[in-house]
Amino acid sequence: MTELDQAIAAAYASQGKQEDINKVYLILLKATMFLPVKKEMPKNTNEGEPFRPLYAVIDDNYFMLAFDEQDRLSHWAQDQISHIDYVEITGRDLIAGINEKVFLVINVGTEFSKEFSPEEIIHLKKIVNKIDPLKDN
C-alpha cells in the first residue's frame, strides 16, 4: 500500500472529511506519477509537446490515467505495454499541465483508485498556484 493509497483509504473511511481530502491532494502533488503516453510522436505535429498522454473519451468526457508506481501502469497495460510509453512526472507538474476539462484517474484497477473531477482539477491548480510562489522565497 503506497502513501497515496493510505491517504485515499483514510479519506474514504472519514467519508470525505476536508482534512483527509487535503492530505490526498498534497500527497498527489508531491508524488512521482507514471503517465501512459503514445509511444511515438509523429513528425511535424505538436512540436512544442514533449509527449502525448493517452486518454479516453466516454460520453463526451475526457479521462486521463496516471499511476503512482510503474508496476501498476504495467499491470494496467498488460499485453499492450509494448505499444505505449510512459513519462515520470510530479503530481504538481501533471496538475499544472492538465486541461481543466479532463477527469484524472489515479491507479485505475487498484483497490484505492481515485477519480479527480474537472472541479477538483481546478481546485488542485489553485493549490499549485498558491504553493509555487512560496518556493521562490
C-alpha atoms as one frame of an Amber mdcrd trajectory, in Angstrom:
protein
   0.000   0.000   0.000   1.503   3.317  -1.069   1.331   6.603   0.803  -1.267
   7.790  -1.705  -3.314   4.595  -1.168  -3.242   5.177   2.582  -4.412   8.782
   2.205  -7.212   7.799  -0.180  -8.307   4.993   2.162  -8.379   7.436   5.092
 -10.429   9.943   3.075 -12.950   7.261   2.116 -13.109   5.994   5.716 -13.754
   9.507   7.052 -16.496   9.971   4.451 -14.630  12.864   2.869 -13.501  14.969
   5.800 -11.810  18.015   4.308  -8.525  17.487   6.178  -8.296  13.946   4.784
  -9.095  15.148   1.268  -6.437  17.858   1.591  -3.896  15.205   2.583  -4.716
  13.247  -0.609  -4.210  16.416  -2.633  -0.859  17.253  -1.042   0.486  13.709
  -1.375  -0.619  13.640  -5.018   1.136  16.940  -5.739   4.402  15.670  -4.196
   4.276  12.185  -5.720   6.102  10.927  -8.766   3.474   9.753 -11.208   3.760
   7.451 -14.203   1.708   8.769 -17.089   0.969   6.476 -20.070   1.754   8.255
 -23.332   1.766   7.486 -27.029   4.919   5.613 -27.934   5.984   7.630 -30.942
   5.333  11.250 -31.780   4.511  11.820 -35.441   6.971  14.211 -37.035   5.933
  17.840 -37.535   2.983  17.603 -35.121   2.842  19.057 -31.636   6.467  20.158
 -31.961   6.220  22.016 -28.660   4.852  18.976 -26.848   7.374  16.549 -25.348
   4.760  13.756 -25.143   1.111  12.997 -25.858  -0.785  11.415 -22.945  -3.162
   8.564 -23.630  -6.767   9.398 -22.879 -10.241   8.012 -23.363 -13.400   9.816
 -24.401 -16.524   8.485 -22.700 -19.868  10.274 -23.090 -18.044  13.397 -24.343
 -15.842  13.434 -21.215 -12.056  13.108 -21.394 -10.302  10.741 -18.977  -6.562
  10.569 -18.432  -4.795   7.930 -16.340  -1.775   8.159 -14.048  -0.204   5.690
 -11.642   1.940   6.162  -8.542   4.046   3.074  -9.327   5.469   1.833 -12.603
   4.326  -1.726 -11.790   0.739  -0.514 -11.576   0.990   1.047 -15.016   2.468
  -2.185 -16.409  -0.272  -4.267 -14.781  -2.943  -1.990 -16.254  -1.386  -2.075
 -19.749  -0.856  -5.872 -19.670  -0.060  -7.175 -23.156  -0.313  -3.679 -24.686
   2.706  -2.374 -22.751   4.943  -2.672 -25.832   2.629  -0.285 -27.710   2.792
   2.543 -25.195   5.408   4.502 -23.349   5.266   6.463 -20.123   6.754   9.554
 -18.575   7.631  10.167 -14.966   6.148  13.443 -13.832   5.481  15.023 -10.481
   1.882  15.268  -9.460   2.406  19.025  -9.288   3.537  19.196 -12.930   0.776
  16.828 -14.002  -1.876  19.030 -12.403  -0.301  22.235 -13.715  -0.339  20.880
 -17.273  -3.674  19.074 -17.405  -6.649  20.609 -19.153  -9.294  21.712 -16.667
 -11.998  19.766 -18.518 -10.279  16.398 -18.067 -11.039  13.753 -15.453  -7.827
  12.379 -13.956  -7.972   8.777 -12.764  -5.204   7.685 -10.414  -4.298   3.989
 -10.102  -7.203   2.620 -12.113  -7.761  -1.068 -11.452  -6.438  -0.950  -7.902
  -8.330  -1.047  -4.639  -7.712   2.648  -3.982  -8.304   4.121  -7.421  -9.400
   7.752  -7.316 -11.109   9.849  -9.975 -10.477  13.590  -9.846 -13.274  15.568
 -11.483 -12.638  18.715 -13.523 -13.785  20.713 -10.481 -11.127  19.004  -8.363
  -8.518  19.653 -11.070  -9.388  23.365 -10.951  -9.086  23.295  -7.156  -5.726
  21.496  -7.365  -4.482  24.083  -9.886  -5.345  26.801  -7.357  -3.310  24.954
  -4.714  -0.355  24.711  -7.118  -0.623  28.442  -7.864  -0.561  29.215  -4.133
   2.346  26.878  -3.375   4.598  27.791  -6.315   5.342  31.379  -5.201   6.351
  30.059  -1.770   9.137  28.001  -3.341  10.872  31.141  -4.608  11.158  32.634
  -1.121
